[in-house]
Amino acid sequence: MTKNDPEPLSSQDSLVTVEQQGPVRYLTLSQPPANCYSHEMMKQLDQAVIAARFSEETHVIVLRGAGDRFFCAGADIGMLEQVTPEWKYHFCLHANETLIRLEQTPKLVIAQIQGHCVGGGLEVALACDLRIGCTGSGKVGVPEVQLGVLPGTGGTQRLARTIGKSKAMQWCIDGRMVEIDDALEAGLIDRILPAEDFQSAVHRIACSYCPPQRASLAVGLIKRSIQSGLEMGLHEGLALERELQQRLFASEDAGEGIAAHQQKRPAEFKGR
């Protein structure tokens, strides 16, 4: 933990545990048996995302579920049965705000999906930048319509932006569920890896986006440009792109990258 890191790492008995492995920070949803999220879990995830933003040693965030049976099965249905509609509204609002914060954080976020990733769990994964699945480990889908509700933690919006309006409509009204391997073809998962050595393989991929081989500051601002730019008109998006580019031009990494290119040597990036 660096001196500029404003929050301590979570303890091992929390609902969201935090572990720093080199340049990669792991946020693990930990609520057996299915890692369903509650308001308390979302509050802890919110705090963990903020802490990761401020951490100078963190260049990539990996979000995962505890164990190998569930990434996350969504909101705790038993809890929702006991609370008022007004409380449910505020719960969903805060969950949406937490995922927006994750989505807007200028650091790459990878969803490490091993086990079922359904309902609100898929909505959490859709707020990440890359989704890496473990082959044969579970199902992916949005079954909320079977409960008489809609995917209300960004599901209707991010799903449509990920796989297109017509496909998202069909997935949501059918409550479709598919194997993780089939989710790759559907565009919900970006990459599938074998179960053997899955964790190590994800870590290697995460590290490939970190210094010294990759300019993580540029990766983070590319993310910001795409995430925010797609919600703007073209001219506003181009203006955002120019401002972020100017920030990168002033960075140490841009100086190093250009010099390395001219000198025909590998760049040694620092993430600043």
Residue frames as qw, qx, qy, qz and C-alpha x, y, z in Angstrom:
[[0.000, 0.888, 0.460, 0.000, 0.00, 0.00, 0.00],
 [0.436, 0.389, -0.015, 0.812, 1.46, 3.34, -1.02],
 [0.170, -0.282, -0.433, 0.839, 1.43, 6.46, 1.11],
 [0.273, 0.083, -0.184, -0.941, -1.16, 7.95, -1.27],
 [0.366, -0.260, -0.849, -0.281, -3.57, 5.02, -0.93],
 [0.311, -0.406, 0.184, -0.840, -6.50, 6.48, 1.08],
 [0.842, -0.263, 0.055, -0.468, -8.11, 3.23, 2.22],
 [0.347, -0.419, 0.838, -0.044, -6.64, 0.13, 3.85],
 [0.405, 0.095, -0.823, -0.387, -7.00, -3.18, 2.03],
 [0.760, -0.313, -0.102, -0.561, -10.05, -5.15, 3.08],
 [0.405, -0.380, 0.792, -0.253, -9.78, -7.84, 5.71],
 [0.146, 0.106, -0.936, -0.303, -10.22, -11.47, 4.69],
 [0.090, 0.391, 0.878, -0.263, -13.66, -11.74, 6.37],
 [0.264, 0.441, 0.069, -0.855, -15.22, -8.90, 4.37],
 [0.698, 0.501, 0.468, -0.207, -17.72, -9.26, 1.53],
 [0.629, 0.759, -0.101, 0.134, -15.23, -7.77, -0.91],
 [0.740, -0.497, 0.204, 0.405, -11.67, -8.84, -0.25],
 [0.369, 0.908, -0.196, -0.020, -8.78, -6.93, -1.76],
 [0.820, -0.304, 0.310, 0.373, -5.39, -8.33, -2.70],
 [0.276, 0.880, -0.307, -0.237, -2.53, -6.57, -4.45],
 [0.872, -0.053, 0.380, 0.305, -0.39, -8.85, -6.61],
 [0.482, 0.021, 0.339, 0.808, 2.32, -6.72, -8.17],
 [0.070, 0.051, -0.163, -0.983, 0.64, -4.13, -10.41],
 [0.423, -0.303, -0.672, -0.528, -2.72, -5.93, -10.34],
 [0.288, -0.120, 0.583, -0.750, -5.37, -5.40, -7.65],
 [0.300, -0.231, -0.891, -0.249, -7.89, -8.22, -7.15],
 [0.451, -0.122, 0.304, -0.830, -11.36, -7.43, -5.84],
 [0.247, -0.064, -0.960, -0.118, -13.14, -10.64, -4.84],
 [0.615, -0.301, -0.068, -0.726, -16.88, -10.87, -4.21],
 [0.289, 0.119, -0.912, 0.264, -17.12, -13.23, -1.26],
 [0.552, -0.094, 0.357, -0.748, -20.59, -14.22, -0.10],
 [0.070, 0.025, -0.986, -0.149, -21.16, -18.02, -0.18],
 [0.732, -0.032, 0.626, 0.267, -22.73, -19.93, -1.68],
 [0.564, 0.600, 0.471, 0.316, -23.37, -17.84, -4.83],
 [0.372, -0.133, 0.039, 0.918, -21.61, -14.51, -4.16],
 [0.016, 0.777, 0.545, 0.315, -24.96, -12.70, -4.36],
 [0.262, 0.227, -0.199, 0.917, -24.65, -9.01, -3.64],
 [0.264, -0.748, -0.567, 0.225, -26.33, -7.09, -0.87],
 [0.046, 0.973, 0.040, 0.224, -26.30, -3.37, -0.13],
 [0.572, -0.740, 0.307, 0.176, -23.40, -3.94, 2.23],
 [0.763, 0.019, 0.441, 0.472, -21.40, -5.74, -0.46],
 [0.420, 0.745, 0.281, 0.435, -22.04, -2.92, -2.92],
 [0.237, -0.965, 0.095, -0.057, -20.91, -0.37, -0.34],
 [0.685, -0.502, 0.419, 0.321, -17.70, -2.33, 0.15],
 [0.681, 0.343, 0.435, 0.479, -17.18, -2.66, -3.60],
 [0.154, 0.946, 0.148, 0.244, -17.72, 1.08, -3.97],
 [0.424, -0.859, 0.271, 0.097, -15.05, 1.77, -1.35],
 [0.765, -0.190, 0.483, 0.382, -12.67, -0.74, -2.93],
 [0.564, 0.630, 0.341, 0.410, -13.04, 0.87, -6.37],
 [0.043, -0.987, 0.045, -0.150, -12.30, 4.32, -4.93],
 [0.611, -0.654, 0.395, 0.206, -9.23, 2.98, -3.13],
 [0.765, 0.138, 0.469, 0.420, -7.98, 1.31, -6.32],
 [0.361, 0.875, 0.180, 0.267, -8.35, 4.61, -8.18],
 [0.191, -0.948, 0.235, -0.094, -6.01, 6.34, -5.76],
 [0.825, -0.377, 0.359, 0.220, -3.49, 3.50, -5.55],
 [0.231, 0.805, -0.451, -0.308, -0.33, 4.37, -7.47],
 [0.257, -0.349, 0.893, 0.124, 0.79, 0.74, -7.41],
 [0.568, 0.359, 0.725, -0.149, -2.43, -0.49, -9.06],
 [0.081, 0.335, -0.506, -0.791, -2.45, -0.42, -12.87],
 [0.482, -0.102, -0.693, -0.526, -5.13, -3.05, -13.60],
 [0.523, -0.151, 0.543, -0.640, -8.13, -4.18, -11.53],
 [0.364, -0.026, -0.887, -0.284, -9.42, -7.76, -11.69],
 [0.589, -0.168, 0.304, -0.730, -12.92, -8.43, -10.35],
 [0.440, 0.080, -0.883, -0.146, -13.74, -12.04, -9.49],
 [0.760, -0.435, -0.066, -0.478, -15.97, -14.24, -7.36],
 [0.340, -0.498, 0.762, -0.236, -14.79, -16.40, -4.46],
 [0.689, 0.038, 0.716, -0.108, -14.55, -20.08, -5.33],
 [0.045, -0.203, 0.736, 0.644, -15.04, -21.69, -8.72],
 [0.176, 0.450, 0.876, 0.018, -18.84, -22.27, -8.80],
 [0.118, 0.893, 0.434, 0.017, -20.11, -18.67, -9.03],
 [0.320, 0.318, -0.006, 0.892, -18.72, -15.40, -10.27],
 [0.196, 0.122, 0.417, -0.879, -21.91, -13.79, -8.98],
 [0.038, 0.427, 0.884, 0.184, -25.57, -14.82, -9.12],
 [0.089, -0.602, -0.328, -0.722, -26.85, -11.26, -8.80],
 [0.303, -0.472, 0.289, -0.776, -28.78, -9.59, -6.01],
 [0.000, -0.026, -0.925, 0.380, -29.78, -11.50, -2.90],
 [0.374, -0.351, -0.585, -0.629, -33.42, -12.40, -3.74],
 [0.498, -0.485, -0.682, 0.226, -34.21, -13.38, -0.14],
 [0.245, -0.316, -0.248, 0.882, -33.16, -9.92, 0.99],
 [0.140, -0.077, -0.351, -0.922, -35.26, -8.23, -1.73],
 [0.403, -0.437, -0.756, -0.276, -38.33, -10.19, -0.61],
 [0.448, -0.526, -0.581, 0.429, -38.16, -8.63, 2.85],
 [0.213, -0.311, -0.084, 0.922, -37.74, -4.94, 1.99],
 [0.342, 0.719, 0.388, -0.464, -40.06, -2.21, 0.75],
 [0.630, 0.626, 0.325, 0.326, -40.30, -1.10, -2.90],
 [0.030, 0.987, -0.121, 0.103, -38.82, 2.27, -1.90],
 [0.564, -0.629, 0.506, 0.174, -35.82, 0.56, -0.28],
 [0.785, 0.204, 0.501, 0.303, -35.38, -1.60, -3.40],
 [0.419, 0.877, 0.127, 0.198, -35.28, 1.56, -5.52],
 [0.166, -0.921, 0.350, -0.039, -32.49, 3.11, -3.46],
 [0.754, -0.301, 0.555, 0.182, -30.64, -0.22, -3.39],
 [0.726, 0.463, 0.402, 0.312, -30.73, -0.42, -7.21],
 [0.198, 0.969, -0.036, 0.145, -29.77, 3.25, -7.52],
 [0.396, -0.784, 0.472, 0.079, -26.69, 2.78, -5.35],
 [0.790, -0.036, 0.559, 0.249, -25.71, -0.43, -7.16],
 [0.584, 0.728, 0.250, 0.257, -25.94, 1.45, -10.46],
 [0.029, -0.972, 0.220, -0.082, -23.80, 4.27, -9.08],
 [0.645, -0.524, 0.532, 0.162, -21.20, 1.76, -7.90],
 [0.764, 0.235, 0.508, 0.320, -20.98, 0.11, -11.32],
 [0.364, 0.907, 0.082, 0.197, -20.76, 3.51, -13.02],
 [0.304, -0.870, 0.385, 0.048, -17.84, 4.34, -10.75],
 [0.743, -0.193, 0.588, 0.255, -16.18, 1.05, -11.73],
 [0.654, 0.579, 0.415, 0.256, -16.88, 1.72, -15.41],
 [0.211, 0.956, -0.001, 0.204, -15.52, 5.27, -15.27],
 [0.621, -0.676, 0.296, 0.264, -12.37, 4.47, -13.30],
 [0.490, 0.789, -0.344, -0.138, -9.41, 5.28, -15.60],
 [0.213, -0.454, 0.865, 0.025, -7.79, 1.90, -15.02],
 [0.548, 0.097, -0.710, -0.431, -8.49, -1.26, -16.99],
 [0.596, -0.189, 0.581, -0.520, -10.98, -3.57, -15.22],
 [0.414, 0.169, -0.842, -0.302, -11.07, -7.28, -16.09],
 [0.796, -0.214, 0.228, -0.518, -13.91, -9.57, -15.01],
 [0.117, 0.314, -0.942, -0.011, -12.45, -12.99, -14.18],
 [0.758, -0.053, 0.026, -0.650, -15.49, -15.22, -14.70],
 [0.267, 0.151, -0.951, 0.037, -15.26, -18.71, -13.25],
 [0.077, 0.345, 0.852, -0.386, -18.62, -20.25, -12.47],
 [0.133, 0.715, 0.660, 0.187, -22.14, -18.99, -13.08],
 [0.137, -0.186, -0.013, 0.973, -22.47, -15.33, -14.03],
 [0.052, -0.525, -0.770, -0.358, -26.20, -14.64, -14.14],
 [0.205, -0.867, -0.455, 0.005, -28.67, -11.85, -13.51],
 [0.156, -0.983, 0.101, 0.009, -27.04, -9.01, -11.62],
 [0.708, -0.408, 0.415, 0.400, -23.77, -10.93, -11.78],
 [0.586, 0.401, 0.447, 0.544, -23.69, -10.49, -15.55],
 [0.057, 0.956, 0.186, 0.219, -24.61, -6.84, -15.05],
 [0.505, -0.781, 0.259, 0.260, -21.55, -6.44, -12.81],
 [0.691, -0.081, 0.510, 0.506, -19.38, -8.14, -15.43],
 [0.432, 0.703, 0.410, 0.388, -20.77, -5.91, -18.19],
 [0.137, -0.990, 0.016, 0.006, -19.52, -2.86, -16.27],
 [0.627, -0.486, 0.427, 0.435, -15.97, -4.24, -16.61],
 [0.262, 0.716, -0.385, -0.521, -13.84, -3.53, -19.67],
 [0.450, 0.320, -0.799, -0.236, -12.83, -7.09, -20.53],
 [0.823, -0.223, 0.304, -0.425, -14.53, -10.36, -19.58],
 [0.316, 0.420, -0.848, -0.068, -12.43, -13.51, -19.44],
 [0.853, -0.195, 0.080, -0.478, -14.33, -16.75, -18.89],
 [0.270, -0.364, 0.890, -0.040, -13.27, -20.19, -17.68],
 [0.508, 0.109, -0.663, -0.540, -14.42, -22.83, -20.13],
 [0.590, -0.200, -0.768, -0.145, -17.16, -25.20, -18.97],
 [0.215, -0.001, -0.672, 0.709, -17.51, -23.57, -15.57],
 [0.136, 0.469, 0.635, -0.598, -21.08, -22.30, -15.64],
 [0.263, 0.675, 0.621, 0.300, -23.85, -20.35, -17.31],
 [0.133, -0.174, -0.001, 0.976, -24.23, -16.74, -18.37],
 [0.058, -0.509, -0.695, -0.505, -27.52, -14.91, -18.80],
 [0.168, -0.110, 0.224, -0.954, -30.25, -12.54, -17.66],
 [0.232, -0.331, -0.906, -0.128, -33.18, -14.55, -16.20],
 [0.063, 0.116, 0.442, -0.887, -34.84, -11.63, -14.37],
 [0.487, -0.063, -0.337, -0.803, -37.99, -11.75, -16.49],
 [0.562, -0.188, -0.804, -0.059, -38.78, -15.08, -14.81],
 [0.262, -0.321, -0.628, 0.658, -39.12, -13.13, -11.55],
 [0.072, 0.840, 0.533, 0.068, -41.39, -10.55, -13.16],
 [0.198, -0.879, 0.074, 0.428, -38.71, -7.85, -13.21],
 [0.660, 0.727, -0.121, 0.143, -36.09, -6.53, -15.62],
 [0.768, -0.022, -0.176, 0.615, -32.27, -6.57, -15.43],
 [0.118, -0.951, -0.229, -0.172, -32.18, -3.40, -13.34],
 [0.529, -0.705, 0.191, 0.433, -28.53, -2.84, -12.55],
 [0.070, 0.677, -0.458, -0.572, -27.66, -1.59, -16.01],
 [0.548, 0.021, 0.819, 0.171, -28.52, -4.85, -17.75],
 [0.536, 0.702, 0.468, -0.019, -30.91, -3.52, -20.38],
 [0.178, 0.956, -0.146, -0.181, -28.53, -0.67, -21.21],
 [0.214, -0.654, 0.686, 0.236, -25.09, -2.29, -21.15],
 [0.631, 0.114, 0.760, 0.104, -26.33, -5.50, -22.75],
 [0.545, 0.778, 0.308, -0.048, -27.76, -3.52, -25.68],
 [0.106, 0.918, -0.349, -0.153, -24.52, -1.58, -26.02],
 [0.416, -0.469, 0.766, 0.147, -22.53, -4.83, -25.95],
 [0.396, 0.093, 0.881, 0.240, -24.46, -7.15, -28.28],
 [0.111, -0.141, -0.508, -0.842, -26.88, -4.77, -30.04],
 [0.462, -0.055, 0.233, -0.854, -30.50, -3.76, -29.45],
 [0.789, 0.038, -0.358, -0.498, -32.30, -6.66, -31.11],
 [0.639, 0.091, -0.737, 0.201, -30.17, -9.38, -29.51],
 [0.040, 0.117, -0.622, 0.773, -30.38, -7.72, -26.10],
 [0.607, -0.073, 0.021, -0.791, -34.16, -7.49, -26.41],
 [0.822, 0.030, -0.509, -0.255, -34.40, -11.21, -27.18],
 [0.455, 0.137, -0.741, 0.474, -32.03, -12.17, -24.36],
 [0.146, -0.113, 0.491, -0.851, -33.96, -10.11, -21.80],
 [0.683, -0.027, 0.004, -0.730, -37.51, -11.12, -22.76],
 [0.831, 0.079, -0.534, -0.135, -36.54, -14.79, -23.07],
 [0.639, -0.668, 0.348, -0.154, -34.49, -14.80, -19.86],
 [0.855, 0.411, -0.314, 0.045, -31.83, -16.54, -21.91],
 [0.571, -0.656, 0.492, 0.035, -29.05, -18.54, -20.25],
 [0.822, 0.486, -0.298, 0.019, -26.10, -20.11, -22.11],
 [0.874, -0.267, -0.020, 0.406, -22.89, -21.90, -21.25],
 [0.269, -0.800, 0.200, 0.497, -19.85, -19.66, -20.82],
 [0.460, -0.106, 0.651, 0.595, -18.33, -21.10, -23.98],
 [0.262, 0.631, 0.643, 0.345, -21.40, -20.02, -25.99],
 [0.125, -0.919, -0.214, 0.306, -21.26, -16.55, -24.44],
 [0.396, -0.406, 0.412, 0.713, -18.04, -15.96, -26.38],
 [0.245, 0.309, 0.703, 0.591, -19.85, -16.29, -29.70],
 [0.054, -0.831, -0.552, -0.052, -22.67, -14.07, -28.42],
 [0.282, 0.639, -0.075, 0.712, -20.16, -11.32, -27.58],
 [0.575, -0.781, -0.080, -0.231, -20.76, -11.35, -23.81],
 [0.760, -0.506, 0.260, 0.313, -17.34, -12.85, -23.09],
 [0.289, 0.866, -0.344, -0.219, -14.18, -11.54, -24.76],
 [0.366, 0.509, -0.779, 0.037, -11.96, -14.54, -24.18],
 [0.927, -0.284, -0.001, -0.244, -12.26, -18.13, -22.94],
 [0.151, 0.608, -0.759, 0.177, -9.43, -19.90, -21.14],
 [0.717, -0.100, -0.689, -0.044, -9.13, -23.52, -19.94],
 [0.677, -0.704, -0.093, -0.191, -9.77, -24.33, -16.28],
 [0.857, -0.183, -0.076, 0.476, -6.23, -25.57, -15.81],
 [0.480, -0.134, -0.013, 0.867, -4.04, -22.69, -14.67],
 [0.083, 0.796, 0.490, 0.344, -6.97, -20.27, -15.16],
 [0.349, -0.902, -0.124, 0.221, -6.01, -17.87, -12.36],
 [0.542, -0.431, 0.333, 0.640, -2.38, -17.67, -13.46],
 [0.392, 0.367, 0.571, 0.620, -3.40, -17.12, -17.07],
 [0.044, -0.908, -0.376, -0.177, -5.70, -14.24, -16.14],
 [0.464, -0.786, 0.064, 0.404, -2.92, -12.71, -14.05],
 [0.536, -0.110, 0.460, 0.699, -0.51, -12.89, -16.99],
 [0.220, 0.647, 0.531, 0.502, -3.06, -11.18, -19.22],
 [0.254, -0.936, -0.236, 0.056, -3.67, -8.46, -16.61],
 [0.544, -0.597, 0.220, 0.548, 0.07, -7.87, -16.24],
 [0.527, 0.255, 0.496, 0.641, 0.41, -7.52, -20.02],
 [0.061, 0.843, 0.344, 0.410, -1.49, -4.23, -19.70],
 [0.504, -0.843, -0.027, 0.186, 0.88, -2.95, -17.00],
 [0.194, 0.864, -0.461, 0.060, 4.29, -1.25, -17.05],
 [0.151, -0.594, 0.312, 0.726, 6.95, -1.72, -18.18],
 [0.324, 0.120, 0.787, 0.511, 5.60, -3.38, -21.36],
 [0.035, 0.668, 0.619, 0.412, 2.38, -1.35, -21.64],
 [0.039, 0.204, -0.173, 0.963, 1.62, 2.30, -20.94],
 [0.141, -0.478, -0.847, 0.185, -1.17, 1.82, -18.41],
 [0.065, 0.502, 0.222, -0.833, -1.93, 5.55, -18.27],
 [0.267, 0.214, -0.527, -0.778, -2.69, 5.44, -21.99],
 [0.226, -0.234, -0.934, -0.146, -4.77, 2.27, -21.51],
 [0.068, -0.507, -0.673, 0.535, -6.82, 3.99, -18.81],
 [0.169, 0.505, 0.015, -0.847, -7.45, 7.11, -20.86],
 [0.228, 0.031, -0.777, -0.586, -8.33, 5.07, -23.95],
 [0.154, -0.411, -0.888, 0.138, -10.95, 3.47, -21.73],
 [0.022, 0.564, 0.395, -0.725, -12.23, 6.87, -20.57],
 [0.166, 0.320, -0.381, -0.851, -12.40, 8.18, -24.13],
 [0.267, -0.124, -0.858, -0.420, -14.42, 5.21, -25.36],
 [0.159, -0.447, -0.824, 0.310, -16.69, 4.88, -22.33],
 [0.048, 0.621, 0.314, -0.717, -17.63, 8.55, -22.16],
 [0.067, 0.315, -0.469, -0.822, -17.29, 9.33, -25.86],
 [0.077, -0.232, -0.903, -0.353, -19.89, 6.79, -26.92],
 [0.064, -0.665, -0.681, 0.299, -22.48, 8.62, -24.81],
 [0.019, -0.643, 0.010, 0.765, -21.72, 11.94, -26.57],
 [0.641, 0.748, 0.087, -0.150, -22.22, 13.35, -30.03],
 [0.849, 0.290, 0.023, 0.442, -19.30, 12.95, -32.43],
 [0.253, 0.760, -0.156, 0.578, -17.97, 16.49, -32.00],
 [0.538, -0.728, 0.261, -0.335, -18.12, 16.31, -28.20],
 [0.964, -0.174, 0.154, 0.125, -16.46, 12.88, -28.27],
 [0.704, 0.483, -0.056, 0.518, -13.66, 14.18, -30.48],
 [0.078, -0.825, 0.225, -0.513, -13.16, 17.11, -28.11],
 [0.793, -0.540, 0.249, -0.134, -12.84, 14.69, -25.19],
 [0.938, 0.145, 0.076, 0.305, -10.39, 12.60, -27.19],
 [0.428, 0.705, -0.152, 0.545, -8.21, 15.65, -27.91],
 [0.366, -0.787, 0.279, -0.411, -8.12, 16.67, -24.25],
 [0.907, -0.338, 0.251, 0.007, -7.13, 13.18, -23.13],
 [0.826, 0.394, 0.009, 0.404, -4.52, 12.99, -25.89],
 [0.143, 0.819, -0.237, 0.502, -3.01, 16.28, -24.72],
 [0.661, -0.642, 0.314, -0.228, -2.76, 14.87, -21.21],
 [0.958, -0.027, 0.204, 0.198, -0.92, 11.84, -22.61],
 [0.582, 0.682, -0.096, 0.433, 1.41, 14.01, -24.70],
 [0.139, -0.811, 0.344, -0.452, 2.54, 15.61, -21.42],
 [0.891, -0.412, 0.150, -0.116, 3.20, 12.24, -19.74],
 [0.312, -0.622, 0.697, 0.173, 6.53, 10.53, -19.09],
 [0.696, 0.111, 0.706, 0.063, 5.30, 7.45, -20.90],
 [0.599, 0.776, 0.193, -0.039, 4.62, 9.32, -24.13],
 [0.053, 0.880, -0.460, -0.101, 8.13, 10.75, -24.04],
 [0.481, -0.369, 0.792, 0.070, 9.54, 7.28, -23.44],
 [0.728, 0.369, 0.576, -0.041, 7.37, 5.65, -26.10],
 [0.503, 0.862, -0.021, -0.065, 8.31, 8.14, -28.81],
 [0.087, -0.787, 0.606, 0.070, 12.01, 8.05, -27.88],
 [0.621, -0.175, 0.764, 0.020, 12.02, 4.24, -27.85],
 [0.726, 0.577, 0.371, -0.045, 10.39, 4.14, -31.27],
 [0.344, 0.906, -0.242, -0.041, 12.96, 6.53, -32.71],
 [0.170, -0.672, 0.720, -0.038, 15.83, 4.61, -31.11],
 [0.764, 0.173, -0.553, -0.284, 14.40, 1.26, -32.25],
 [0.181, 0.161, -0.866, 0.438, 14.35, -0.25, -28.75],
 [0.381, -0.543, -0.744, -0.079, 11.61, -1.63, -26.48],
 [0.200, -0.662, 0.069, -0.719, 9.92, 1.05, -24.41],
 [0.394, -0.163, -0.760, 0.491, 10.13, 0.91, -20.61],
 [0.289, -0.630, -0.279, -0.665, 6.86, 2.44, -19.44],
 [0.164, 0.056, -0.682, 0.711, 6.18, 3.60, -15.87],
 [0.177, -0.625, -0.759, -0.046, 2.46, 4.30, -15.95],
 [0.168, -0.804, -0.277, 0.498, 2.86, 8.04, -15.53]]
